[in-house]
């Protein structure tokens, strides 16, 4: 029984990686990543033992949103910086919507996976 549970954990993290890649594809690269991710997801979903860990995809998407929230942590608005040799200003988004959506998706993925067991 232990070996089966270990494989479920590995498949969960495979789904996390796939969800992260699909979210990056959706946000920035479009068809370049979304189509291959959909093909891989279809192949993974064809087996019930692998499909049972598919909530990991939600966690992967949530992790990307948490990363965006972290990048925008100085927002919202403009922040200026300077060093001895350079200076500039950056425009930041409000990180709270990214944080809320990221936490919700990440938690939903973990809770959904835990309830499927």
Residue pairs with C-beta under 8 A, 6 or more apart in sequence:
4 49
5 117
7 49
8 49
8 52
8 53
8 117
9 53
11 44
11 49
11 50
11 52
11 53
11 56
12 53
12 55
12 56
12 59
12 113
13 56
14 44
14 50
14 53
14 56
15 44
15 53
15 54
15 55
15 56
15 57
15 59
15 60
16 56
16 57
16 59
16 60
16 63
16 109
17 60
18 37
18 40
18 41
18 44
18 56
18 57
18 60
19 56
19 57
19 58
19 59
19 60
19 61
19 109
20 60
20 61
20 63
20 64
21 33
21 37
21 60
22 33
22 34
22 37
22 38
22 41
22 57
22 60
22 61
23 60
23 61
23 64
23 65
24 33
24 64
25 31
25 32
25 33
25 34
25 37
26 34
27 64
41 57
44 50
44 51
44 54
45 51
45 54
52 116
53 113
53 116
55 108
55 109
55 110
55 112
55 113
55 116
56 109
56 113
57 109
58 105
58 106
58 108
58 109
58 112
59 105
59 106
59 108
59 109
59 110
59 113
60 109
61 105
61 109
62 101
62 102
62 103
62 104
62 105
62 106
62 107
62 108
62 109
63 102
63 106
64 102
65 98
65 99
65 101
65 102
65 105
66 98
66 99
66 102
66 103
66 106
67 102
68 95
68 98
68 102
69 95
69 96
69 98
69 99
69 102
70 95
72 92
72 93
72 94
72 95
72 98
73 92
73 95
74 90
74 92
75 91
75 92
75 93
75 94
75 95
76 92
76 93
76 94
76 95
77 91
77 92
78 89
78 90
78 91
78 92
79 89
79 90
79 92
80 87
80 88
80 89
80 90
81 87
81 88
81 89
81 90
82 88
